[in-house]
Amino acid sequence: MIVSPDAGRVRTATEYARRLERPLIVLHKRRESGTETEITHVVGDVRERPCLIIDDMISTGGTIAESVRALRQAGARPNFAVAATHGLLLDGACERMAAAGVERVYVTDSVDGPERRCGHTEVVTIAPLVAATIRLQLC
């Protein structure tokens, strides 16, 4: 299952779901503060299914941890993965996500900071994409 943790990621998660030929799940999130969120609804059936959460940025890991909590409550399988564009991974983020049950995190190298990488994180380079874009602009 491809999961959008909030309304802001629906478009990107929909594209992932289309390309991977998987169903889309949407979470409704209410932000309690700058660092606290609450998932109020899970739209779609995740029972006994693995989930890939798509997000734009992981800073504290709070949204991801809360998303996993809501997905577990809805019956999702316990092996969660996350794909995010920017992996800021501030202090405690890796531990917070691991404690929630996230097994794999995929981020791009758009933000430097290998000292903050989680042990279960794979960094994917965006260099070929940037180079191709520059080439297109120069031609």
C-alpha positions as CSV (number, residue, x, y, z in Angstrom):
1,M,0.0,0.0,0.0
2,I,1.2,3.5,-0.8
3,V,0.4,5.9,2.0
4,S,0.2,9.7,1.9
5,P,0.6,10.9,5.5
6,D,-1.3,14.1,4.8
7,A,-3.2,16.0,2.1
8,G,0.0,17.7,0.9
9,R,1.5,14.5,-0.3
10,V,-1.5,13.0,-2.1
11,R,-0.3,14.0,-5.6
12,T,3.1,12.5,-5.1
13,A,1.8,9.4,-3.4
14,T,-0.8,9.0,-6.2
15,E,2.1,9.0,-8.8
16,Y,4.0,6.3,-6.7
17,A,0.8,4.2,-6.5
18,R,0.2,4.5,-10.3
19,R,3.8,3.6,-11.2
20,L,4.0,0.7,-8.7
21,E,0.5,-0.4,-9.5
22,R,-0.5,-0.4,-5.8
23,P,-3.6,1.0,-3.9
24,L,-3.4,4.5,-2.4
25,I,-4.1,5.2,1.3
26,V,-4.6,8.7,2.6
27,L,-4.2,9.7,6.2
28,H,-5.9,12.8,7.6
29,K,-3.5,14.7,9.9
30,R,-4.2,17.4,12.4
31,R,-1.2,19.4,13.5
32,E,-1.2,20.0,17.2
33,S,1.9,22.1,17.2
34,G,5.1,22.6,15.2
35,T,6.4,19.2,16.4
36,E,3.2,17.3,17.2
37,T,0.6,15.8,14.9
38,E,-2.4,13.5,15.2
39,I,-3.7,11.2,12.5
40,T,-7.5,11.4,12.7
41,H,-8.6,9.1,9.8
42,V,-7.1,6.3,7.6
43,V,-8.8,6.3,4.3
44,G,-8.5,2.9,2.7
45,D,-8.1,-0.7,3.9
46,V,-4.6,-1.6,5.1
47,R,-5.4,-4.8,7.0
48,E,-2.6,-7.3,6.7
49,R,-0.8,-5.2,4.1
50,P,2.7,-3.8,4.1
51,C,2.9,0.0,3.8
52,L,5.2,2.5,2.0
53,I,4.8,6.0,3.4
54,I,5.6,8.8,1.0
55,D,6.6,12.2,2.4
56,D,8.5,15.3,1.4
57,M,10.7,15.8,4.4
58,I,11.6,14.0,7.6
59,S,12.9,16.3,10.3
60,T,11.9,15.0,13.7
61,G,10.2,11.7,12.5
62,G,7.0,12.7,14.4
63,T,4.7,12.6,11.5
64,I,6.1,9.2,10.4
65,A,5.8,7.7,13.9
66,E,2.2,8.9,14.2
67,S,1.4,7.6,10.7
68,V,2.8,4.2,11.6
69,R,0.7,4.2,14.9
70,A,-2.5,4.9,13.0
71,L,-1.7,2.3,10.3
72,R,-1.0,-0.3,13.0
73,Q,-4.3,0.5,14.6
74,A,-6.0,0.0,11.3
75,G,-4.3,-3.5,11.0
76,A,-1.4,-2.9,8.6
77,R,1.5,-5.4,8.6
78,P,4.3,-4.3,11.0
79,N,7.1,-3.9,8.4
80,F,6.9,-0.2,7.4
81,A,9.1,1.6,4.8
82,V,9.3,5.4,4.2
83,A,10.4,7.3,1.1
84,A,11.1,11.0,1.5
85,T,12.7,13.6,-0.7
86,H,14.6,15.4,2.1
87,G,16.1,13.5,5.0
88,L,17.0,16.2,7.6
89,L,16.8,13.5,10.3
90,L,17.2,15.8,13.3
91,D,18.3,14.4,16.7
92,G,16.0,11.6,17.8
93,A,14.3,11.2,14.4
94,C,16.0,7.8,13.6
95,E,15.2,6.4,17.1
96,R,11.6,7.7,17.0
97,M,10.9,6.0,13.6
98,A,12.7,2.8,14.6
99,A,10.7,2.6,17.8
100,A,7.5,3.1,15.8
101,G,8.4,0.1,13.6
102,V,9.9,1.7,10.5
103,E,12.3,-0.9,9.0
104,R,13.6,1.1,5.9
105,V,14.0,4.8,5.1
106,Y,14.8,6.0,1.6
107,V,15.9,9.6,1.1
108,T,17.7,11.6,-1.5
109,D,21.0,13.4,-1.1
110,S,19.3,16.8,-1.4
111,V,20.3,17.5,2.2
112,D,23.8,16.7,3.5
113,G,24.4,15.2,6.9
114,P,25.7,11.6,6.9
115,E,26.3,11.9,10.6
116,R,22.5,12.0,11.1
117,R,21.7,9.0,8.9
118,C,19.8,6.2,10.4
119,G,21.3,2.7,10.3
120,H,18.3,1.6,8.2
121,T,18.5,4.5,5.7
122,E,19.4,4.3,2.1
123,V,20.4,7.5,0.4
124,V,19.6,7.9,-3.3
125,T,21.5,10.5,-5.3
126,I,19.6,13.1,-7.4
127,A,22.8,14.1,-9.3
128,P,21.7,12.4,-12.6
129,L,18.3,14.1,-12.4
130,V,20.0,17.5,-11.8
131,A,22.5,16.9,-14.6
132,A,19.8,15.9,-17.1
133,T,17.8,19.0,-16.3
134,I,20.8,21.2,-16.8
135,R,21.6,19.5,-20.1
136,L,18.0,20.1,-21.3
137,Q,18.3,23.8,-20.4
138,L,21.6,24.2,-22.3
139,C,20.4,22.5,-25.5
